Amino acid sequence: MQKFAGKIFARATAVRSIATRFVADERGATSIEYGMIAGLISIAIAATLLAIGGTLRDDFYGLALEGLQSIFSGSGSTD
């Protein structure tokens, strides 16, 4: 029985050692921080595009419509 308890104690000590090293390890922290920054920038870009997307679409469609109307009405320049 004492041999069995010794094995359990050894495993508990090993697990504790592994957990302590895992918590103290900061090698991947910078990568995670850069990933979070990239994610926040992506969210900001998506929110901006959603906010001004309709206005941009209307402006580009308006310009395209004006260009097509000038081409088909014959008033377009032939430089």
CORZIMO-V989370 format. One record per backbone hydrogen bond with DSSP energy under -0.5 kcal/mol. NH is the residue of the N-H (numbers start at 1). CO is the residue of the C=O. Records with the same first field share a line. If there is no record, write none. Layout:
# CORZIMO-V989370
NH: CO  CO
This chain:
# CORZIMO-V989370
5: 1
6: 2
7: 3
8: 4
9: 5
10: 6
11: 7
12: 8
13: 9
14: 10
15: 11
16: 12
17: 13
18: 14
19: 15
20: 16
21: 17
22: 18
23: 19
24: 20
25: 21
29: 26
30: 26
32: 28
33: 29
34: 30
35: 31
36: 32
37: 33
38: 34
39: 35
40: 36
41: 37
42: 38
43: 39
44: 40
45: 41
46: 42
47: 43
48: 44
49: 45
50: 46
51: 47
52: 48
53: 49
56: 52
57: 53
58: 54
59: 55
60: 56
61: 57
62: 58
63: 59
64: 60
65: 61
66: 62
67: 63
68: 64
69: 65
70: 66
71: 67
72: 68
73: 69
74: 70
75: 70
76: 70
